[in-house]
Amino acid sequence: MAQAEFSENDPHSTLSRSSIHHLLTVLADVTKATAVLFDEADEVVAGPTAGNVFIRRVLETVSGRQAVLAAHRSTIHPALPGQVSDANGLESTLDRFAIPMVRNDKTLGTLTLGDRPRRLVPAKVVRQIASLVNLPEGVLQEAAKELIPWGKAEVSAVRNLGALLVELLADLRLQDEDLRQRLDELGTVYNLAGLASGTMDLQEILNTTARMVCEVMQVKACSIRLLDEATGDLVIKAVHNLSNEYLNKGPVNINQNPIDQAARNGEMVRIADAPTDPRTRYPEQARREGIVSGLVCGMIYRGHVVGVLRVYTGEPHVFTLHEEALLRTVSSQAAAAIVNARLLHEAIEAERNARQIAYAGAVQRRMIPESAPKYVHLEIGALYRPTYEVGGDFYDLISLGDDRLGIVIADVSGKGVPASLLMASLRSLFRAYAGFTHDIGLILAETNAHMCRDTTVGEFATAFYGVLRPDSRQLTYSNAGHDPPMLLRKGTVQYLETGGMVLGVDRAATFEHATIELQAGDIVLLHTDGAVEATNFAEKQFGRNRLAESLMRYATEPAQRIVQNINWDLRRFRGLADRTDDLTLVVLKIT
């Protein structure tokens, strides 16, 4: 039991010097004796701890401590007959005994107890001891009065108590050695896990894992097979100390191999003799390779089977529970490394895609008017908020000449990239047909026909298209299944609903149009369903009525302020609930 083994800096040790010192202190206090623990080389592990005032005074000096330790060492190795052993006066005056610590025929150390007399100590002897340990005689004479002699029965009881403590320390010593061995092995395992966070690629990690598993478990060979989820085959990805002939012996399908099936289900599979085991798929190859016993464990990460790890020995071997636990730990970490490597690859791809989507979002936002055209008797306010980087909402303000303004607001089915591509196509169609004809019904009909040709089932769009003459305040419009815009006039809201069905469903659909004469003070609010369908945590929708109330509440504000305040009302209503749909608002205010 080397002294270095009892380190205060080792948090894993069950036998720290402080814990042993505490045990000896308790023992000394109970027995009124001095306790010292020596290792197998008679070096002090802990102590001396004194249980009486006399020895405490002796231990106050360096020479006193040396004298006590010399006396206790002489108890471990008594002098032979005829030899003089009492070198300091303590050995013959005070009584002590040694209890060896033995396990498996090996002496691990010795516990010594004593330094109490069988009878009162004469003043002459106290004077001699005081001189030897450099203490004033009066101090030691006073302490000697409290030095209680012990009887035969008490010595026997103390010896039994000491023996119990020695048994406890011996057990702790063995447990400590076992713990240290396991920690060393786990240290190797954690080094394997550390490879996953390094710069090596997955293949190099697997190769290193196979090699280090053989080293830490002291087995003949190791193989790592990864599961091809498409075929169900286990494909060898890394081996150590296996021949190419054995590696090329044939495929292994996890659903046809009982060993791998059991490992996949989380079992630890033990193979006593691979060539004769009926579960072995290639027994002759195993015999030629020199494989005898084996241990098989599934590599499972959070319930997902990644592959199978096998270790082989060249002679019959019964794997211990500790070896099984070690292999299970290695398998888990190997599975985590594989999954992490795959996730890293996916993350790199996701980052690349995110950059592309961000660029697409920037392009799409450039399709939204940067600013509204200026007219004498018209204010325009607008807001565009996609749920993701790209979205399916859009609005457009198209200058048509002859003092006419084309106004489009649309909502494409779906979200994200597919919706944004359809939105870009729809915007181009409106711009192309609006520049070609003034017939609003024809514009919508041609746009609808084009969408029917180029989209699949489930892809459609709602749209509102109108042409406003700001000078005459005349608005001609058609609504293709879109949430009807609101016209606020003198405190009353009416809806612009004339039109037809959604775009992209029926190629033969037709669209009616209507014309209204706007008045000073009129406000037209165009919006997508992200406004009326905004939902709070109570699963209530904002709805048309709240939207109309919000419009009326801010009617005296400028057009852009109206848009901003309506958006704030929506955010207050939604609270912390996520926004689930794109939002577009356009306000036309006749001044």
C-alpha positions in Angstrom: 0.0 0.0 0.0 2.4 2.7 -1.2 2.0 6.1 0.3 1.5 7.7 -3.1 -1.7 5.8 -3.5 -3.4 7.9 -0.8 -3.4 11.3 -2.6 -5.5 14.2 -1.6 -5.5 15.2 -5.3 -7.2 12.1 -6.5 -11.0 12.7 -6.4 -11.7 9.1 -7.5 -9.8 7.3 -4.7 -11.8 5.7 -2.0 -8.7 5.8 0.3 -7.6 9.4 0.5 -5.1 10.2 3.2 -7.7 12.5 5.0 -10.3 9.7 5.1 -7.8 7.2 6.6 -6.5 9.8 9.1 -10.1 10.4 10.2 -10.6 6.7 10.8 -7.4 6.5 12.9 -8.5 9.6 14.9 -11.8 7.9 15.8 -10.0 4.7 16.7 -7.5 6.6 18.9 -10.2 8.6 20.7 -12.2 5.4 21.4 -9.2 3.3 22.6 -7.2 6.1 24.3 -4.3 4.7 22.3 -2.0 5.8 19.5 -2.8 4.5 16.0 -0.4 4.4 13.0 -1.0 2.8 9.6 2.0 1.6 7.7 2.2 0.3 4.1 3.9 -2.9 3.0 7.3 -1.2 3.0 6.8 0.1 6.6 6.3 3.7 5.4 3.7 5.7 7.2 0.4 6.1 5.4 -1.4 7.9 8.2 -0.7 8.8 11.8 0.5 8.7 14.4 -2.8 9.9 16.0 -2.8 10.0 19.8 -5.8 9.1 22.0 -4.2 10.3 25.3 -2.6 13.5 26.5 0.8 11.9 27.3 1.5 10.9 23.7 0.0 14.2 22.3 2.7 16.0 24.4 5.4 13.6 23.1 4.3 14.2 19.5 4.8 18.0 19.9 8.5 17.7 19.2 10.3 16.3 16.2 12.3 13.9 18.3 9.2 12.8 20.1 7.4 11.9 16.8 10.5 10.0 15.7 10.6 8.1 18.9 6.9 7.1 18.7 7.3 5.9 15.1 10.4 4.0 16.0 8.6 2.3 18.8 5.6 1.4 16.5 8.0 0.0 13.8 9.7 -2.2 16.3 6.2 -3.6 17.1 5.9 -4.7 13.5 9.4 -6.3 13.5 10.2 -7.3 17.1 13.9 -7.7 18.1 15.3 -11.2 18.1 16.1 -12.7 21.5 19.3 -11.2 22.9 19.1 -8.0 20.9 18.6 -4.6 22.5 15.4 -3.0 21.1 14.6 -0.3 23.6 16.4 2.6 22.0 14.3 5.4 23.3 12.6 4.4 26.6 9.1 4.2 25.1 9.2 0.6 23.9 9.5 -1.1 27.3 7.4 1.4 29.2 4.3 1.6 27.0 2.4 -1.4 25.5 1.4 -1.7 21.8 0.6 -4.4 19.2 0.6 -4.8 15.4 -2.3 -6.1 13.2 -1.2 -7.0 9.7 -3.4 -6.3 6.7 -3.4 -9.4 4.5 -5.4 -10.2 1.4 -4.9 -13.2 -0.9 -1.7 -14.1 0.9 -0.3 -10.7 0.3 0.6 -8.2 3.1 -0.8 -4.8 2.2 0.2 -3.0 5.3 0.1 -2.9 9.1 -2.0 -1.1 11.7 -0.2 -0.5 15.1 -2.1 0.4 18.3 -0.8 1.2 21.8 1.3 3.6 23.8 -0.7 2.8 27.0 1.0 1.2 30.1 -0.1 -2.0 31.9 0.6 -0.1 35.2 1.3 3.5 36.3 4.5 5.0 34.8 7.2 5.8 37.4 8.4 9.4 37.7 11.9 8.3 36.9 10.8 6.8 33.5 8.8 9.9 32.7 11.9 12.0 33.4 13.9 9.8 31.1 11.3 10.1 28.3 11.1 13.9 28.7 14.8 14.1 28.2 14.7 11.9 25.1 12.0 14.0 23.4 13.2 17.4 24.5 10.1 18.3 26.6 10.0 20.0 30.1 9.8 17.3 32.8 6.9 19.0 34.5 4.8 19.1 31.4 5.2 15.4 30.8 4.8 14.5 34.5 1.5 16.3 34.5 0.3 14.5 31.4 1.5 11.1 32.8 -1.1 11.5 35.6 -3.9 11.1 32.9 -2.2 8.0 31.3 -4.6 5.3 32.3 -3.2 1.7 32.4 -5.3 -0.8 30.5 -6.3 -4.3 31.6 -6.1 -7.6 29.8 -9.8 -7.5 28.8 -9.5 -3.9 27.4 -6.4 -4.9 25.4 -8.4 -7.8 23.9 -11.3 -5.5 23.0 -9.0 -2.9 21.4 -7.2 -5.6 19.4 -10.6 -6.9 18.1 -11.7 -3.4 17.2 -8.4 -2.8 15.4 -8.8 -6.0 13.5 -12.2 -4.9 12.3 -10.8 -1.7 11.0 -8.0 -3.5 9.3 -10.5 -5.7 7.5 -12.4 -2.6 6.4 -9.2 -0.9 5.1 -8.2 -4.1 3.2 -11.6 -4.2 1.5 -11.4 -0.6 0.6 -7.9 -1.1 -0.7 -9.0 -3.8 -3.1 -12.0 -1.7 -4.1 -9.7 1.2 -4.7 -7.4 -0.8 -6.9 -10.4 -2.1 -8.9 -11.8 1.4 -9.3 -8.4 2.7 -10.5 -8.2 -0.1 -13.0 -11.6 0.7 -14.3 -10.8 4.4 -14.5 -7.7 3.6 -16.5 -9.8 1.6 -18.9 -12.5 4.3 -19.1 -9.8 6.8 -19.7 -8.8 4.9 -22.8 -12.5 4.7 -23.8 -12.9 8.5 -23.3 -9.8 9.0 -25.5 -11.7 7.1 -28.2 -14.7 9.5 -27.7 -12.3 12.4 -28.0 -11.4 11.4 -31.5 -14.9 12.2 -32.6 -14.3 15.9 -31.8 -11.0 16.1 -33.5 -10.1 16.8 -37.1 -10.0 13.2 -38.3 -12.6 11.9 -40.7 -15.1 9.2 -39.7 -13.1 6.4 -41.3 -9.9 7.2 -39.4 -12.0 7.4 -36.2 -13.4 4.0 -36.8 -10.0 2.5 -37.6 -8.5 4.0 -34.4 -11.4 2.8 -32.4 -11.0 -0.8 -33.6 -7.3 -0.8 -32.7 -7.7 0.8 -29.3 -10.5 -1.6 -28.3 -8.2 -4.5 -28.9 -5.5 -2.9 -26.8 -7.7 -2.0 -23.8 -9.6 -5.3 -23.8 -6.5 -7.4 -24.7 -8.4 -9.3 -27.4 -7.2 -10.8 -30.7 -9.3 -8.8 -33.1 -12.1 -6.3 -33.5 -14.5 -5.4 -36.3 -17.0 -2.6 -36.7 -19.9 -3.0 -39.1 -22.2 -0.2 -40.0 -25.9 -0.7 -40.9 -27.0 0.1 -44.4 -30.6 1.0 -43.7 -31.6 0.8 -47.3 -30.6 -2.9 -47.7 -30.4 -4.1 -44.1 -26.8 -5.3 -44.7 -24.0 -4.8 -42.2 -21.0 -3.4 -44.0 -17.5 -3.7 -42.5 -16.1 -0.3 -42.1 -13.2 -0.9 -39.8 -11.2 -3.9 -38.5 -8.0 -4.6 -36.5 -6.0 -7.8 -36.9 -8.3 -9.6 -39.4 -7.2 -10.9 -42.7 -8.5 -9.7 -46.1 -9.8 -13.2 -46.7 -11.9 -13.1 -43.6 -13.2 -9.7 -44.5 -14.3 -10.8 -47.9 -16.1 -13.9 -46.7 -19.5 -12.6 -47.7 -22.3 -10.2 -46.8 -24.1 -10.2 -43.5 -27.8 -9.2 -43.4 -28.9 -8.1 -40.0 -32.3 -9.7 -40.4 -30.9 -13.1 -41.3 -28.2 -13.3 -38.6 -29.5 -14.1 -35.0 -26.3 -12.8 -33.4 -26.6 -9.4 -35.0 -30.4 -9.3 -34.5 -29.9 -9.8 -30.8 -27.2 -7.1 -30.7 -29.5 -4.7 -32.6 -32.1 -5.3 -29.8 -29.6 -4.2 -27.2 -28.4 -7.7 -26.0 -24.8 -8.5 -25.3 -24.1 -11.6 -27.3 -21.5 -14.1 -26.1 -19.9 -16.6 -28.4 -18.0 -19.4 -26.6 -16.6 -21.1 -29.7 -17.3 -19.4 -33.0 -16.5 -22.4 -35.3 -19.0 -24.7 -33.6 -21.6 -22.1 -32.6 -24.7 -22.8 -34.8 -25.4 -19.0 -35.0 -22.0 -18.4 -36.7 -22.7 -17.7 -40.4 -19.2 -18.5 -41.7 -17.7 -21.1 -39.2 -15.0 -22.4 -41.5 -13.6 -18.9 -42.1 -13.7 -18.3 -38.4 -11.7 -21.5 -37.8 -9.1 -20.6 -40.4 -8.8 -17.1 -38.9 -8.1 -18.5 -35.5 -11.2 -17.0 -33.9 -12.5 -18.8 -30.9 -14.6 -16.7 -28.4 -16.4 -13.5 -29.2 -18.5 -10.7 -27.7 -20.9 -8.7 -29.9 -22.6 -5.5 -29.0 -24.9 -3.2 -31.0 -23.8 0.3 -31.6 -27.0 2.2 -30.6 -27.4 5.9 -30.2 -30.6 7.2 -28.6 -32.5 4.1 -29.6 -31.2 4.2 -33.2 -29.1 1.2 -34.4 -26.0 2.4 -36.2 -24.1 -0.9 -36.5 -22.5 -3.7 -34.6 -19.1 -4.0 -32.8 -17.4 -7.4 -32.4 -14.3 -8.5 -30.5 -12.7 -11.9 -30.8 -10.2 -13.9 -28.9 -7.8 -16.6 -30.1 -8.4 -18.9 -27.2 -11.5 -19.9 -25.2 -12.5 -17.0 -23.0 -15.4 -16.2 -20.7 -16.0 -12.5 -20.8 -16.6 -10.9 -17.4 -19.4 -8.4 -16.6 -16.8 -5.7 -16.5 -15.6 -6.5 -20.0 -19.1 -6.5 -21.2 -19.8 -3.1 -19.6 -16.6 -1.8 -21.2 -17.6 -3.0 -24.7 -21.0 -1.5 -24.3 -19.5 1.8 -23.4 -17.2 1.7 -26.4 -20.1 0.8 -28.6 -22.2 3.7 -27.4 -19.4 6.2 -27.9 -18.6 4.8 -31.4 -22.3 5.1 -32.3 -22.3 8.7 -31.0 -19.2 9.5 -33.0 -20.8 8.1 -36.2 -24.0 10.0 -35.7 -22.1 13.2 -34.8 -20.0 12.9 -38.0 -23.1 12.4 -40.1 -24.8 15.3 -38.3 -21.7 17.5 -38.9 -21.9 16.6 -42.6 -25.6 17.5 -42.6 -24.9 20.7 -40.7 -22.4 21.8 -43.3 -24.9 21.0 -46.1 -27.7 22.8 -44.1 -25.4 25.9 -43.7 -24.7 25.9 -47.4 -28.5 25.6 -48.1 -29.2 28.4 -45.6 -26.8 30.7 -47.4 -28.6 29.9 -50.7 -32.0 30.5 -49.1 -30.8 33.8 -47.6 -29.6 34.8 -51.0 -33.0 33.8 -52.5 -34.7 35.8 -49.7 -32.7 38.8 -50.6 -33.6 38.4 -54.3 -37.3 37.9 -53.4 -37.3 41.1 -51.2 -36.0 43.0 -54.2 -39.2 42.0 -56.0 -41.2 43.8 -53.4 -41.5 47.6 -54.2 -38.8 49.5 -52.3 -41.0 52.6 -52.1 -44.5 53.6 -53.2 -45.0 56.0 -56.1 -46.1 59.5 -55.2 -49.5 60.9 -56.1 -51.2 64.2 -55.1 -54.4 62.8 -53.6 -53.1 59.3 -52.6 -51.1 57.9 -49.7 -49.7 54.3 -49.9 -48.5 52.4 -47.0 -47.2 48.8 -47.1 -45.7 46.0 -45.0 -44.2 42.6 -46.0 -43.2 40.0 -43.4 -42.4 36.5 -44.6 -42.5 33.7 -42.0 -39.2 32.3 -43.2 -36.4 33.8 -45.3 -38.6 33.4 -48.3 -42.3 33.3 -48.6 -45.4 33.0 -50.8 -47.0 36.5 -50.1 -46.3 39.4 -52.3 -47.7 42.7 -53.4 -46.7 44.9 -56.3 -47.4 48.4 -57.5 -47.2 48.6 -61.3 -47.0 52.0 -63.0 -49.1 51.5 -66.2 -48.9 55.0 -67.7 -51.8 57.4 -68.4 -51.7 58.1 -64.6 -52.9 54.6 -63.8 -51.5 52.4 -61.0 -51.8 48.6 -61.0 -52.1 47.1 -57.5 -51.6 43.4 -56.9 -51.6 41.4 -53.6 -51.4 37.6 -53.7 -50.9 34.6 -51.4 -49.4 31.4 -52.8 -50.2 28.1 -51.2 -47.5 26.7 -49.0 -44.4 28.3 -47.5 -40.7 28.4 -47.9 -38.8 27.9 -51.1 -41.5 26.2 -53.2 -44.0 29.0 -52.4 -41.3 31.7 -53.1 -40.7 30.2 -56.6 -44.4 30.2 -57.4 -44.7 33.7 -56.1 -41.9 34.9 -58.4 -43.6 33.2 -61.4 -47.0 34.8 -60.4 -45.4 38.3 -60.1 -43.9 38.0 -63.6 -47.2 36.9 -65.1 -49.1 39.9 -63.6 -46.4 42.3 -64.8 -46.3 40.7 -68.3 -50.1 40.7 -68.8 -50.7 44.0 -67.1 -48.4 45.6 -69.7 -50.2 43.8 -72.5 -53.8 44.6 -71.8 -56.1 46.8 -69.7 -58.7 44.0 -69.4 -58.5 43.0 -65.7 -60.7 39.9 -66.3 -58.4 38.8 -69.2 -55.3 39.4 -67.1 -56.5 37.1 -64.3 -57.8 34.5 -66.8 -54.5 34.3 -68.6 -52.6 34.2 -65.3 -54.9 31.4 -64.1 -54.4 29.4 -67.3 -50.6 29.7 -67.1 -50.7 28.5 -63.5 -52.9 25.5 -64.3 -50.4 24.4 -66.9 -47.3 24.8 -64.8 -48.4 23.7 -61.3 -49.3 20.4 -59.7 -52.4 19.5 -57.6 -52.4 21.4 -54.4 -50.5 24.4 -55.8 -52.7 27.5 -56.2 -52.8 31.2 -55.4 -55.3 33.8 -54.3 -54.9 37.2 -55.7 -56.5 40.7 -55.9 -55.7 42.9 -58.9 -56.9 46.4 -59.3 -56.2 49.5 -61.4 -56.5 52.9 -59.7 -56.7 56.2 -61.4 -55.5 58.6 -58.6 -56.7 61.7 -60.4 -60.2 60.5 -60.9 -60.2 58.2 -57.8 -61.6 55.3 -59.8 -60.7 51.8 -58.8 -61.4 48.8 -61.1 -60.7 45.5 -59.5 -61.2 41.7 -59.6 -60.7 39.3 -56.7 -59.5 35.8 -57.4 -60.4 34.0 -54.2 -58.4 36.4 -52.0 -59.4 37.7 -48.6 -61.5 40.6 -49.7 -59.9 44.0 -49.2 -61.7 46.4 -46.8 -63.0 49.8 -47.9 -63.5 52.1 -44.9 -65.8 55.0 -45.7 -67.2 57.3 -43.1 -66.8 54.7 -40.3 -68.3 51.8 -42.3 -66.4 48.9 -43.7 -67.4 47.2 -47.0 -65.6 44.4 -48.7 -64.3 44.2 -52.3 -65.4 40.7 -53.3 -66.2 40.8 -57.0 -64.1 38.4 -59.0 -63.8 34.6 -59.3 -62.2 31.5 -57.9 -58.5 31.0 -56.9 -55.8 30.8 -59.5 -54.3 27.5 -60.7 -57.3 25.1 -60.2 -59.7 25.5 -63.1 -58.2 26.4 -66.4 -61.6 27.6 -67.8 -62.3 29.9 -64.8 -63.5 33.4 -65.6 -63.2 36.5 -63.5 -65.7 39.4 -63.2 -64.6 42.9 -62.3 -66.1 45.9 -60.6 -65.5 49.7 -60.6 -65.9 51.9 -57.6 -65.5 55.7 -57.2 -63.4 56.5 -54.2 -64.0 59.6 -52.1 -61.8 61.8 -50.1 -61.1 60.1 -46.7 -61.7 56.6 -48.1 -59.2 54.0 -47.0 -58.6 50.6 -48.8 -56.9 47.9 -46.8 -55.5 45.0 -48.8 -54.1 42.0 -46.7 -53.2 38.4 -46.9 -54.6 35.7 -44.6 -51.7 36.1 -42.2 -53.6 39.1 -40.8 -57.0 37.5 -40.1 -55.7 34.0 -39.2 -53.1 35.2 -36.7 -53.6 33.0 -33.7 -52.8 33.5 -30.0 -52.0 30.9 -27.3 -55.7 30.5 -26.6 -56.0 29.3 -30.3 -58.2 32.3 -31.1 -57.8 34.0 -34.5 -57.5 37.8 -34.9 -60.3 37.6 -37.5 -61.9 40.2 -39.8 -63.8 42.0 -37.1 -60.6 42.8 -35.1 -58.8 43.8 -38.3 -61.7 46.2 -39.2 -61.7 47.7 -35.7 -57.9 48.2 -36.0 -58.3 49.9 -39.3 -61.0 52.2 -37.9 -58.9 52.9 -34.8 -56.0 54.4 -36.8 -58.0 55.9 -39.8 -56.8 59.4 -39.0 -53.1 58.4 -39.2 -51.0 58.6 -42.4 -51.1 55.4 -44.6 -47.8 54.0 -43.5 -48.6 54.6 -39.8 -51.9 52.8 -40.3 -50.0 49.7 -41.6 -47.5 49.8 -38.7 -50.2 50.2 -36.0 -52.2 47.3 -37.4 -49.1 45.2 -37.3 -48.6 46.2 -33.6 -52.2 45.2 -32.9 -51.5 41.8 -34.5 -48.3 41.3 -32.4 -50.1 42.2 -29.2 -52.9 39.8 -29.9 -50.5 37.0 -30.8 -48.3 37.5 -27.8 -45.5 35.0 -27.6 -47.2 32.6 -30.0 -45.2 31.9 -33.1 -46.2 33.6 -36.4 -47.2 30.7 -38.7 -48.0 32.5 -41.9 -46.6 35.3 -44.1 -48.1 38.7 -43.6 -48.6 41.5 -46.1 -50.5 44.7 -45.6 -51.2 47.5 -48.2 -53.2 50.7 -47.4 -54.5 53.1 -50.0 -55.7 56.4 -48.4 -57.5 59.0 -50.5 -56.7 62.5 -49.2 
